[in-house]
Amino acid sequence: MYRTLVTLLLGMMLLAGGSASALTFKSDGSVVQSDGTVVRGPSTTEAEKSKTETILKNQQIVIETPDWCLNLPESNIALYKCGVGESKNLNMARNRATLDAKRGLADQIDSEISSRMEDFLEASGTGDNEEIKQRSEIVTKNVTVAAQLTGYKEVFSETQSIGSKFIHYVLIGYPVGQANQTLVNQIKADEVLSTTEAADDAIAELEAEIMKKYSGS
């Protein structure tokens, strides 16, 4: 009966316009309003305490997530990704965060390179040729793999301690122009792609498009 009344009381407070930020969830399970009014006393069971601790942790994570992780930089010359790692071991938390960021960035790089390759195939008029398709897929994969190995730069990082665990945030960037230039070089070096009809014009068009994008014009 008591819990039912508490639930109804919280619901009435929210409907009346009260915000969640006006409530403080303490580690002992109690809930207190900003004016000091006790909405719920200390938890009496381990399950209730665990639930309250989870709520506290989630609230803290949301509040303390760095702004640069929530709002990634916008740029024509680089791709950015924020990674998050959690562990009781600080080094492990850092490694997990970096791996998380690199995985996300790899997807972005693959999308960028695939898009540029499609531009080349469209310009050269060879997109329907099965051999050309296979060669283009191989070149795209090689460029993406090469990009994943080098070129990453750490921009920001921050470690927070929550309870017995560390949460590490890291923002990494990659100069996408470097990957696009590698793509152009790979196309020029490929005997199949570079010798197709209109390949020279398509390569020149691709280079011009890349230059236009990263010059901001």
N, C-alpha and C positions, 0 to 999 in steps of 0.2 A: 504494500500500500504506500509506503514511504517513497519507494523508488518511483512509483507511478505519479505521485504528487510532484516530485522533483522534475520528472520529465515534462509534465504539464506546465510547471512553472517556467522552465527553460523555453518551451515553445511559446508561451504567452509573452515572454520577454522579447524574443526574436520578432514576433508579430507586431509588437508595440514599437519596433524601430530600434531595439537595442542591437549592437554589433557584437561579433564574437570577440573582438579585441577588448571589450569591457570586462571579460571574464578572465580570471587567472586560474589555471589548472596547476595545483601544487603537487609536489612529488608524493605526498601522503594520500593523494586521491581526492582531497577536498577541492571545492570550486568556490572562489570568492570573487565578488564584484569589485569594481574599481573603487567603490565607496566604502569597502570593508565588509559589506553584507555577505554572510556565509550562505551560499546557495546549497552546498552539499558538504557534509562533514567528511572526515577522513575515511578512506576505504577500509572495509573490514575484512575483505578477502584478497588473496593473492591475485586472483583473476582481475578484480577491479583495479588493483594497484598497477598491474601490468598494462591494462588498457589505458590508464591515465598516463603512464610513462610513455607509451607509444604516441599518444596525442601530443604530449609535450615535445617529444623528439621531432615529430612531423612539423609542428608549428615552428620549432627552432630552425629546422632545415630550410623551410620556406622563407623565413624572415632573414636568415643569414646568407643565403645564396648570393654570391657577388653579382653586382649589376652587370659587369662585363661578361658574365656567364649567361645571364638572362637575355641580354641585348647584345648580340654579336656585332662586331664592326662590319660596316658595309664598304666594299672596295671593289674596284674593277681589276685590280692587279693581284689580289690574293683571296684565298678561301680561308675561312676560320671555323673552328669547331671547339666547343667546350666539353671537357670530359670530367667525370666525377668518379672517384674511387673511395671505397670505405673498407677499413680493416682495423683490427686492434694493433697492427704493426704499421708504423708510420711509412716505412719504405714500401711496404706492400700497397698501402693506400695510394701512394704517389704513382707506383707502377700501374695500378689498375686504372687510375684517372688518365694517365698518358695513353694507355692502350685503348681506353674507351674513346678518347678524342681522335686517335689515329684511325680507328675503325670508321667513325663517322666521316672523317675527312676523306678517307679512301673512297667512300661512296660518292662524295661530291666530285672528286677528281675524275673518277670513272665516268660520271655523268657528263662532265665538261669535255673530256677527251672524246667520248662517243659522239657528242653533239658536233664537235669540230670535224670528226671523220665523216659524219653524215653530210656536212656542208661540202666536203671535198668530193664525195661520191656523187652528190647531186650536181655539182658544178662540172664534173668530168663526164656525167651522163653514163656512168658505168655501174650504177647501183643495182641493176638487175642481173649483172653477170655473176654467176655462182663462184667462180674462181676469185674474182675481185672481192666479193663479200668475205670469203674465207681469209684472204690475205689481209683485208682491212680489220677483221676481228683479231687476227694474230698481232698485228701492229698495235692496235688499241690496247690489248692486254699487256703487251711488252712495255708500252709507255706507262700504263697505269702501275704496273709492278715496280718499274724503275722509280716512279714518283714516290711510291710508298717507302722506298729504302732511304732516300735522302731528301734534303730540302726543307724538312719541317723546322719551324722556329717557335720556341716557347715565348709567348707574349706576356701572359700574367699567370700567377699561381697563388694559391692560398690554402692553408690547412687550418681546419677547425677541430677542436676536441669536444666531442659530445658524449658524455658518460665515459665509458671505457674504450670508446672507439675514436678513430681519426677519420675525418672526411676531408679529402683533398680535391680541390678544384684546379684545373689547368686549362688555359686557353692557348691553342697552338694555331699557327698560320702556315700557309703554303703559297709561294709565289706561282700562281697558276700559269703565268706567262712562260715560265720555265718548262712546264709540262707541254704546253702548246708548241713551243719551239722544238722540243724533242720529237713531237709528233710530226712536224713538218720535215725534220731531218730524217726521220724513219721512212716517211713516204718517199722522199727523194732517193733514199738508199735502196728501197725495195724495187727489185727488177720488174715485178709485175705491175705494181701501182704507178711507178714513175714512167713506164713506157706505154701506158694506155693513151688512146687518142684524147687530145685536149688536156692531158695531165699537166703540162706546163702552165697553161692558163688557169687550171683549177688550183694548182699550188700557189700561183701568184695571187689569186683571188682569196685563198685561205689566209695567206700571210697578210694581205691588206686588211681583211676582216679582223684578224687578231690584233694588228697594230691599231686599228680604229677603236676597237673595244677598250684596249688598255691605255690609250691616250686620252680617253674620255670624250672623244669627239663623236 
